[in-house]
Amino acid sequence: MPELKPTSYPDWATDDVTLPVAGTDNKIPPRAIMQTQGADRGNFFGCEEANWILNSNGIWTRYLDQETQHMKDTNLREYNTVAAMVADELLEVGDYVRTLGYHTFGDTGGAIYKVSTAAGTVDGMTLIALDNGLRAEFVYTSNTYSPMQFGALGNGAADDSVPMQKLADLLEDNPSETNLQGGVVIDLHGRTYKAKIVAQNRLTLRNGVLKQVAADDNIVEHIEGSTISDGWDLLHISGVTFDGNSMSGTITTAESDGTYTLNTNNIGVCLEVNNSDPSKEYKVVVDGCTFLENAGGGIYYINKTVSTTSDSISVSSTEFKRVTNIPSSNQGIYFLYDTASVVRDPWVFTKCKADIRSQGFGYTTESFITFSGCDIDSYLIIADSHFLNGTSKCSFENTNIIVDGSGYFTDRDYQITFKGGDVTGAICRSTFYNTNNLMYLKATDTTFNSFGIERVGNGSVSSRPPTHLDIQGCRFNSDLGTDINPNYTNETTLPSVTDRDLLNITSCNFKKNPYLSIEVAATYLTLTSNQMTSGGLSVSGPIVDILTAGVSAVVSNNQIITASGFNLIETVELNVDTNTYYGICGNLLIGANPVMVYVLASTADSTTLPYNYNA
């Protein structure tokens, strides 16, 4: 650009007038021969023609200058890298610049900048110092950006936390920026970034790998609100692999009551809600992600807020992979609600896979969880640990579950529904209960392998909610038998009639005869249209063992196959005063002279029940 720019335009004959001497118009186009050949000896242009030429030059000079300025305003100077832009000393205030990369050409770090004299902290991201003393301001042309645009290296080795966090904070730092109002989208473009990120309001992370920086770090976290934000109304993570980077750290500590103390570290996504505004909603969407080698677990969510709204958490097509270097400390998901009055948040898992250890899906307090079309393999390596632990409402729809090891499928209180799918291993157990606890299990068209149902009392509670078991059209393939023991073996005071247990097992197929031990008087039992077989094994006990008078039982239309004769029903003595009634009839008994009897506890005599048939 010239050092000395003219300060005025070469204007000439700008007005349309009549020349006072010649008496003609002051501007007349030159004759055609003059336009093609120019002036010659004896062939001169007149003053009118000279005025036209000089006037036209002035008009064109002004037009070209305006067009040049317009081009500077609307067209961008282009540079391959930020370094090339910084080195151009001819840039002026008001110039716009486009870079085609940050470190190298095409590295997804290209951006648009405006040259200015802006004050502020030069960070090499939103404000860059130029060699000529000016500044290049980052221009927000959309809401989707790459960490490379803020100087990240994206090589999986360097710590990219600073540029990553700068991106996450864009909306918080620029609340009035129009292009950011829909939230910030961080597109990783398939690269691997080692980073620790605090999740902010309306943040989307997608398409790449996030790697843990150091031991005891989380990858994405929001713990008790950051210094900038008190939470979020949407956190969306799509197509991201959370790589724990083989970091170590133990997160589970067994307590005397069967619960666990967990540290909030070494976790893929760690979210702790502790907001002073009870009306604020927290929405989390995770889809198409992989959690790999996260020593503290894949997702940790704790809600400490007395909330008046229901948050929503959705996880779909996501895989939780087992930690290989610390087999005893990983779990897939951890939920906890500290505040008794909080509105419980629904979690939905769709088409997910989990291969996890230790506590499976962690300790849950009155959460509402749905698993749909999932495959879960959990190895409970810690004694008395649980796949699910807490007062939870869980629904498993067409979900295959394997729970191996030394723990339980669930403990404490639960309301669980199975519909379709296969469930293998462990026991649904309810213990440590109080007057608010409920054991509820409903299963439809589900296959159970080595699966049991049990409830144990604590010996001191005089009032408690009833047990509800509703099992229909299921298949029990356990070689070990299926024990359904919904009782309170240590209970000192029986519940009232209004708190009756409801046990319904209908149209199921048992590979081995089920064993039902009933010790509570206020019980309704329905066992109808089932097929039961010992599978050729020796059977030494009854199908139903009723230890307490006052039980209303219907055992009818079952096909019962056994290898040897035994008492299929054992009961205490009938007592009309306690409204005991047995509708035990229409059963087909197949085997070596099996007998359908009840045993009188007071006399040890047995009585054969009529209207049952041997084949």
N, C-alpha and C positions, 0 to 999 in steps of 0.2 A: 504494500500500500504506500502511495507517495507520502513523503515527509510533509510537503506543503500542499494542502488542498485549497483550491480557489475558494474565496469567500463569497463570490457572487456569480450569478449566471450571466452569459453574454447576450443579454436581451437586446433586441433591435426592432424598431418600428412596431411596437406592440399594439398601437392603436390603429384602427382603420379610419383614415382621413383622406381629404383631398389636398394635394400639394398646392400651396398658395401661388407659386410661380408657374409651375407646369400646368396646373389646372386639371391634373389627372389623379386617379387613385394612387395612393402611396406605395402599393404593393401589386405588381403585375408579374405573373410567371414569365421567365425568359422564353424567347422564341424557340421553336423546336430545334433549329439548327444550332442555337446556342447551347441547348441542353445536351446535344449529342457531340458537337465539335468544340464547344467552348468559344471564348473570344479570340478574334484574329485581327490582323492589321486591317484597319478600315471597317472592322465588324465588331463594334463595341456594344455592350449592354447599357441600357439607359438607367437613370437613377431609380426608376420604379422597379426595374428588374433587380438591381443591386439590393434595394430594400427587401425584396421578396427572398432573395438568397440569404441575406444576413438574418432575417426574421426566422426563416426555416431552420437555420443553424442553431439559433437560440432556443427555439421550441424543442428541437431534437436533443440538445444538450441537457435541458431540464428533464425531458422524458427519460433519457438514459440514466441520469443520476437517480431519479426516483425509482426506476426499475432495479438498479443496482442495490439501492437501500432495501427495497422490498425483497430481493433475493437473499440479502443478508439476514433478513428477519424470518423468512420462511424456509430457506434451505440451510442445511447443516454442513458445517465443516466436518469432515470425517477423518478419523485417525484409527489405526489398527489397535492401539493400546492406550491405556491411561497415561503411561510414561511419554508417549509421543505427543499427546495433548498438552501435558505439563510443559514440555520443552518448547512449544511454539510461542515465541515472544511477540508475535504479531497479533495475537488474539486481543480483542478490545471488549470493553464493557458493552453488553447487549448482544454479543455474538452467541449463537447456539452451536453446540458441538455434539457430534455423535461418535462414540467409540465403538469399535467392532469387537472388542474384547477388553478384559481388564489387564491380565498379565500377558496373554498371547492372543493373537487373532483367533476368533471363533471359540473362545473358551466359555461361552454363555455369560460372560461378564460385561458385555456391551451395554451402554446406557446413553442417555441424553443429558447434557449439562448446559447450564446457562452461565456465561462469564459475567462476573459482577465484582463489586467491592465489598461483598457481604462480610460482616463481622461474625464472630462466633468461633467455636472450637474447630480447628481443622482436624478432621478424623480420618481422612482418606476414604471416606465412604459417602456421606451426604454433603461434605464440604472438603474440597481438594485445593491445596495451594499450587498456583502456577508459577513458573520460573520468572514471569514478568511482574510478579507482585500482586496479581489479581487472584480471584477465587473462581472455582468451577462448582456451581451449585447443582446437586442432583435434581432432576426434573421427574416428578411422579406422573408418568404417562398412563399407568394402569394400576391395578392392585396386586399384580403377580410379578414376583422378582426372584432372581437366583442369588444365592449367597455369594457367587463369584462376582456379582456386580458391586459388592461391598468389600471386595478384596480377599475373600476366602480362597484357600488353596484347593480344597476338595480332593486331597490326595489320601485321606484316611490316616495320615500320620501327624500332620500339623494340627494344633488346637485351633479350631475355627469358631470357638464360642463367642468371641467379640462380634464379628460380623453377623453371625447367626442371631445373636440377641438384638443387635441393632435392627435387623429386619423384623423380628418379633415385636419390637417396641414401636414400629413405625406409626401405627394408629394412635397409640397412647401419646407419642411425641408430637403428632400432627393431627389433632382431633378435627380441625376444620378443613383438612385436605380432601377435596371432593372425590378424587379417584380412590381414596382409601376407605370411604364410608362403608363399603360392603365387607370390610375386613381385609387382612393381609394374607396373601397366598405365597408361601415359600416353596418354590419348585426346585427340587434338588437335581433334576435332570439326570438321574441315574448315577450320580457321583456319591462317593463315600465321604462324609464329614464327621470328624471327631469333635463333639460339641456337648455342652451342657446348656439347656435352654429353659428359661422361665416362660411358661405359656401365658399369653396375654389375651385380651378380649378379641373375639372373632378372628382366630388364627387358624390357618390351614397349612399343614405340612404334607408334601406329597412327593412320590417318585424318587426314592433313593435310599441310602443307608445312613443311619445316625449311629455313631460309635461312642461308647462310654469313654470319657477322658481319663479318669483316675479312680482308684478304689474308693468306695463309699460315696461316689457321685451317682446321681440319677442322670438320665439322658434328657427327658422332658419332665419338668416338675412345676408345680404351683403349690407352695406350702404356706398356708395361713396368709395368703395375699402377698404380692410383691410390694416393693416400695412405690410402685407406680399404679398398679391396678389392684382392685379388690376382688377380682374374679373374671369370669368370662360368661358370655351367653352362647358361645359356640367354640368348641375346639374340635377340629376335623383333621384326622390323620388318615391318609390314603396311600397305599402302596409303599409304605416305609418299613424297612427292616431295622429293628432296634438290636444292635450288636453289643452285648455286654462286655466284649473285648477280653473275655477270660479273666475278669476281675473276681476277687474272692471276697467273702464276707458272709457271716451267719446272721440270719434274720429271725429265726424261730427259737424261742425259749419257753419250754414247757412250764406251766404254772400248776399249782396244786389242784385247781378246780377244772383242769382239762383245757383251759384257754391258753393263748400264746401271746407273748410280748414280741412285737415286731419293730425293728428299726426302719426308718424311712430312707433307706439307701440301697444302692446297687439295683435299682428298679428301672425298667424301661420307661414307663409313664407313671409318675407319682403325683397324685392330685389330692390336696387337702383343702377342703372347703371350710372356711371359718369366717363367714361374712357377717358384718353387722346389719346388713339389709336383708330381712327375712323374705322379701318379695322377689329377690333376684333369682333368676333361673340359671342353672348350669346345664349345658347340653354338650354331650361328648359323642362324637361319631368316629369309630375306628373301622376301616374297611381295607381288606386286601393287604394286611400287614403281617410281619413275622417278628416274633420275639425270640431272640437267640442268645443263649449263654447269659441271661440276666440272673445273676446270683440271688438277687432279692425278689425276683418275680417279674412278671410281665407288666401287669397293671395293678396299681395300688390306689384305692379311692376311699377316703375317709371324710365323713360329713359331720362337722361339729356345729352346724348352724341350726337354730330353731327356725325352720323354713316353713313358709306358708304356701309354697309352690312345690310341685313335683318335678324334679330334674329328670332328664332322660339320657340314658347311656346305651348306645347301640354299637355292638361289635360284630362284624360280619366278615366271612371269608378270610379269617385271620388264624395264624398258626402260632401256638406257644410251644417252643421246643425245650427239651430237657437240658439242664445244665450238666455238663459232663465232668467238670473238675471239682464240683462241690455237690455231690448227689443228695446231701441231706438238708439243703437250705433253700431250694427253689420251690416256688409255688406259682401257679398261673395267675390267678386273680385274687385280690384281697379287698374285701368290702368291710366297712365299719361305720356305724352311725352312733356317735357318742351321746347325742341329745335325745331324750325320751320323747319329746313332742315333735320331733322333726317329721315332715311328710316323707314317707318312704319313696325312694326313687326306683323306677323300673329299669332293670338291665335286660337287654335282649342280645343273645348270642345266636347268630345264624351262620350255618355252614362253616363252623370253625373247627380246627384240629388242635388238640392239646396233648402233649407228651410231657408230663410234669411230675415232680416228686415232692416229698414232704407233706404239705397240707392240701394239695390239690387246689381247690378254689377258695381256700382261706376261711376266715371267721366272718360270719355275716350276722348282722343284727336287724331283723325285720326288714330285709330287703326283698324285692320282688324280682325274681330272675327267671328268664325264659331261655332255654337252650333248644334250638330248632335245627335239625339236620346236621348235628355236630358229631365228631368222633373224639372221644376223650380217653386217654390212657394215663392213669395217675397211680404212681407207686408210692405208698405211704410208708416211708422208711423209718419215721419216728414212731415209737410205741404210743398207742392211744391217740394218734393224730387222726384227722378226719378229712375226707374229701370235701364235705360241707360241714361247717361247724357254726351253730348259732340258731337263732329263731328266724328261720327263713321261709319264704314262700317261693318254691322253685317248681318250674314246669319243664319237663324234658319231653320234647316232641320229636319222634323219629331220630333220636340221638343214641349213639352207641357209647357205652361207658364201661371201662375196665378199671376197677379199683383193687390193686394188689397191695401186699405188704401186711403190716402189723396193725393197721388202724381200722377205722369204721367209715362207712359211707357217709354217715352223718351222726351227730350226737346232739344232745340238748333237745330243743323243741323244733319241730319242723312241720311244714305243710307242703308236701311234695306230690306232684302229679307226673305220672309216666304215661305216655301215649306213643306206642310204636317203639321200635329200636330194641337194642340188646343191652342188658345190664349184667355185669359180671363182677362178682366178688364183694366182700365186706358185708356189713350189717347196718341197716337203718336202726339206730338205737337212740332212744330218748331217755336222758337221765339228768340229774341235777335239776329237776323240774321244780317249779313253784306253782302258786295258784293261778298264774297267768299262762302257763305253758300248755301247749296243745300238740298232740301227736296225730297227724292227719296224713294218710297216704292213699292216693287213688291211682290205680294202674289199669290201663286198657290196651289190649292187643300188644303186649310187651313180652319179650323173652327174658327171663331171669336165669342166671347161672350162678350157683353158689351164693345165693343171696338170702339174707335173713331179715326179719323184722322183730324188734325187741323194745320193750319199755320196762325200765326198772325204777322203782320208787326209792325215796330216801328215808322212809321210816318215820316221818314226822308230820307230813301234810295231811290235814283232815278234809280239805276240799280242793278239788282240782278239775280242770276241764276234761271232757271225755276223750277217749281214743276213737278215731274213726279210721277204719280200713275198708276200702271199697276196691276190690280186685276182680276184674271181669275180663274174660277172654284172653287170659295170659298163659304163658308157657313157662313152667319152672323145670329147668333141666339139671338141677343140682344132683350130683352123685352123693353129696353129703346130706341131702335132705334139706327141706326148707322149714325152718322153725319160725313160727309166727307166735310171738309171746308178748301180747300187748298188756302186760300186767304190772303189778306193783308189789313185788315179792316181799318188800320190807314195810309195806304200808300198815300203820297201826289202826287207822280209822277209815272205813270204806266210804265211798262217795254216796250222795243221795241218789234216789231213783231218777231225778231229773237230769243227772249227769251221766246217763247210761252210755256205756261204750257200744259202738255200732261196728260189727265185724261182718262184712259181706264178701264172700268168695264164690263167684259164680262163673260157670262155663270155662273153667281153667283146665289145663293139662299138667299134671304133676308127674315127673319122671320117677320120683319117689314120694311116698305118701307124706303129706305135710303133717307137721306136729303143731297143734294148737293147744297151748296151756293157758287156761282161763282161771284167774284167781279172784276176780272181782264180781260181786253179786250183781251189780247193775250192768249187765251185759246182754245185748241182743246179738245172737250168732245166726248167720245164714250161710249154709254151705250146701250149694245146690248145683246140679248138672255139671259136676266136675268129673274128670277122668284121672284116677290116681293109681299109680303102680309102683311097686317096690323095685321094679327092674330086675327081678330075680334075686335081690339081696335079702338077707335075713332081716326080719323086722321084729323088734322086741318091745315095741311100745304102742300105745293107742294113737289114733289119728287125732282125736279130741280128748283132752284131759281136763275135765271141769272139776276144779278143786273147791269151789264155793257154791253153796246153794243160792237160789235166786237168779239163776241164769235162764234166759229165754232162748232156746236153741231150735233151729230148723236145719236138719241134715237130711236132704232128700234128693232122690233121683241122681245119685252119684254112682259111677262105675268104679268099684274099688277092687284092685288086683293085688294079691299078696302071695308070698311064697309059703307062708305057714299060718296056721290058725292063731289068732290072738284076739284080745278084747279091743274092738275098734273104737268103742266109746267107753270111757271111764268117767264116772261122775260121783259126786257126793250124794247123800240120800235126798230123795225128793221131799219137798216140804211145801205144801199148798199155802202155808201162811206167808211164804216169801214169794208167792206168785211164780213158782218154777213151772215151766212147761217145756216139754220136749216133743217137737214134731219130727221125729226120726223115723222115716219110712221111705219106701219106694226105692231103696238103694240096691244095686246089683253087686253082690259080693262074689268075687272070683278068686279061687285059690284052694288051699288045703283046709277046708272046713273053717273058714273065718266066721266069727260070731260077732253080731252087733249087740252089745250088752251095755247096761249101766251097772256100776258096782256101788252097793250100799255101804257107805263109809262106816256106819255104826255097827254093822253086823259082818262086814267083809263078804257078804253074799253077793252074787251076781244074778242079774235077771236079763233074759234074752228079750230084745225088743221085737215086737211083731211087725209084719208088713214090710220086711226086708227080705231079699231073695238071694239064694245061693245058686251059683252056676258051676 
